[in-house]
Amino acid sequence: MKRIEQLKRVLAEQPRHVPSLLSLAWEFLNMGNYYRARKYLERVRQLDPGNREALNILQSIESRSLIRKYSGYKSFFK
């Protein structure tokens, strides 16, 4: 939590600081909070549409969501 607070302070001063946004996304991913991670990754994509790291992480989150959503359906895996 201390790291998150530090990153948020940086963003309070520099709201467009992409490395801090990415670091926050990673912190929330490591905590399992995909909703918050996605929020920061979307901000990165707005500021830097060509950011491959943000795009890759977003795709990974979406894949996890789909797998979780359809894992109970037997026909999905046939």
Residue, then its C-alpha position, 0 to 999 in steps of 0.5 A: m500500500k505504501r508504494i500505491e500511495q507514493l505513486k498516487r502522490v506522483l500522479a497528483e503532481q503529474p497526472r500524465h506520468v505514464p510510468s507511474l500509471l503503469s506502475l499503479a496498474w501493476e500494483f493493482l494487478n498483483m493485488g488481484n484488483y483487475y478493475r482498478a488496474r484496467k482503469y489506470l491502463e485505459r488512462v495510459r492508452q488515452l495518453d499513449p495509444g501506442n503503448r504496447e505494455a498497456l495493450n498487452i496487459l489489457q488483453s491479458i485481463e480480457s482473456r482472464s475475464l472471458i475464461r472465468k466467465y465461460s469456464g462453467y460452460k462445458s460446451f466452451f471447452k469442447 
